[in-house]
Amino acid sequence: MEFINSPAAKAVKLPFSQAVRVGDILYLSGALGNVPGKLELVAGGIEAETRQTMENIGTVLKENGLTFADVFKCTVMLADMADWPTFNRIYLDYFDPDRLPARSAFGANGLALGARLELECMAYMPRR
């Protein structure tokens, strides 16, 4: 196993790893729409938080030599299931429509920092 934390992730001092690699799979911790390197959410509600969440995931993928094309499974937690259509619209911007990851979703009663959503992903990361 390899425990992965970028310098920015280490600076925030959260009680978990940003990602963990086990074999050929990279397990990303749940991501929020926080300002990179800070424990504060971006302003602008579900749209802004969704975009920032996706960008934050994209950064972790890129730091590990991956892209959204390598993601095969996601789990989304929404504070309000009424945000489902807005989340989906933005989420789809990041994936090839013919290669959408498997996905689960559920409503959550309270997310870290009062976030509107949290997204957890798994990506294929073959040894090179």
C-alpha positions as CSV (number, residue, x, y, z in Angstrom):
1,M,0.0,0.0,0.0
2,E,1.1,3.5,-0.7
3,F,-0.4,6.5,1.2
4,I,-0.5,9.6,-0.9
5,N,-0.7,13.3,0.2
6,S,0.3,16.3,-1.8
7,P,2.1,19.1,0.0
8,A,-1.1,21.1,0.0
9,A,-3.0,18.2,1.5
10,K,-0.3,17.8,4.2
11,A,-0.6,21.5,5.1
12,V,-4.2,21.2,6.0
13,K,-3.4,18.4,8.4
14,L,-6.6,16.3,8.0
15,P,-6.9,13.0,9.8
16,F,-6.8,10.9,6.6
17,S,-4.8,10.4,3.4
18,Q,-5.7,12.2,0.2
19,A,-5.5,8.9,-1.6
20,V,-4.3,5.4,-1.1
21,R,-2.9,3.1,-3.8
22,V,-3.5,-0.6,-3.4
23,G,-2.2,-2.6,-6.3
24,D,-3.5,-1.1,-9.5
25,I,-6.3,0.9,-7.8
26,L,-6.1,4.5,-6.5
27,Y,-8.7,5.1,-3.8
28,L,-9.4,8.9,-3.5
29,S,-10.8,10.2,-0.2
30,G,-14.1,12.0,-0.4
31,A,-13.6,15.5,-2.0
32,L,-15.5,18.7,-1.2
33,G,-15.8,21.9,-3.0
34,N,-13.2,23.6,-0.8
35,V,-10.7,26.2,-1.7
36,P,-7.5,24.2,-2.4
37,G,-5.3,24.1,0.7
38,K,-8.0,25.6,2.9
39,L,-10.8,24.3,5.1
40,E,-13.3,26.7,3.5
41,L,-15.9,26.0,0.8
42,V,-16.1,28.0,-2.4
43,A,-18.9,30.5,-2.4
44,G,-21.8,30.0,-4.9
45,G,-23.8,27.0,-3.7
46,I,-24.2,23.6,-5.4
47,E,-22.9,24.7,-8.8
48,A,-19.7,26.3,-7.5
49,E,-19.1,23.5,-5.0
50,T,-19.7,20.8,-7.7
51,R,-17.2,22.4,-10.1
52,Q,-14.6,22.9,-7.4
53,T,-15.1,19.3,-6.1
54,M,-14.5,18.0,-9.7
55,E,-11.4,20.3,-10.0
56,N,-10.1,19.1,-6.7
57,I,-10.5,15.4,-7.8
58,G,-8.9,16.3,-11.1
59,T,-5.9,17.7,-9.3
60,V,-5.4,14.5,-7.3
61,L,-5.7,12.5,-10.4
62,K,-3.2,14.6,-12.3
63,E,-0.7,14.6,-9.5
64,N,-0.8,10.8,-9.8
65,G,-0.5,10.7,-13.6
66,L,-4.2,10.0,-14.2
67,T,-7.2,11.7,-15.7
68,F,-11.0,11.4,-15.3
69,A,-10.8,8.7,-18.1
70,D,-9.1,6.4,-15.5
71,V,-12.0,6.8,-12.9
72,F,-14.2,3.7,-12.8
73,K,-16.4,4.2,-9.7
74,C,-17.7,7.2,-7.8
75,T,-20.0,7.6,-4.8
76,V,-21.7,11.0,-4.4
77,M,-23.2,12.2,-1.1
78,L,-25.6,15.1,-1.4
79,A,-26.9,17.2,1.5
80,D,-30.1,17.7,-0.5
81,M,-31.2,15.3,-3.2
82,A,-33.0,18.2,-4.9
83,D,-29.5,19.2,-6.0
84,W,-29.2,15.9,-8.0
85,P,-30.0,17.4,-11.5
86,T,-27.5,20.3,-11.0
87,F,-24.8,18.0,-9.8
88,N,-25.3,15.6,-12.7
89,R,-25.2,18.3,-15.3
90,I,-21.8,19.5,-14.1
91,Y,-20.4,16.0,-13.3
92,L,-21.1,14.9,-16.9
93,D,-18.8,17.7,-18.2
94,Y,-15.8,15.8,-16.8
95,F,-16.4,12.4,-18.4
96,D,-16.6,10.9,-21.8
97,P,-20.3,10.0,-22.3
98,D,-19.4,6.6,-23.5
99,R,-17.1,5.8,-20.5
100,L,-19.1,7.0,-17.4
101,P,-17.9,5.4,-14.2
102,A,-20.2,3.1,-12.2
103,R,-21.8,5.3,-9.5
104,S,-23.8,5.3,-6.3
105,A,-25.5,8.2,-4.7
106,F,-27.3,9.0,-1.5
107,G,-28.6,11.9,0.6
108,A,-26.6,12.7,3.7
109,N,-27.7,14.4,6.8
110,G,-24.6,16.7,7.4
111,L,-21.4,16.7,5.4
112,A,-18.0,18.1,6.5
113,L,-17.7,21.9,6.5
114,G,-21.5,22.1,5.8
115,A,-20.8,21.1,2.2
116,R,-23.6,20.5,-0.3
117,L,-21.8,17.4,-1.7
118,E,-18.9,15.0,-1.2
119,L,-17.6,12.8,-4.0
120,E,-15.4,9.8,-3.6
121,C,-13.8,8.1,-6.6
122,M,-11.7,5.1,-7.5
123,A,-9.3,5.0,-10.5
124,Y,-7.3,2.4,-12.3
125,M,-3.6,3.1,-11.9
126,P,-1.6,0.3,-13.4
127,R,2.0,-0.1,-12.4
128,R,4.3,1.2,-15.1
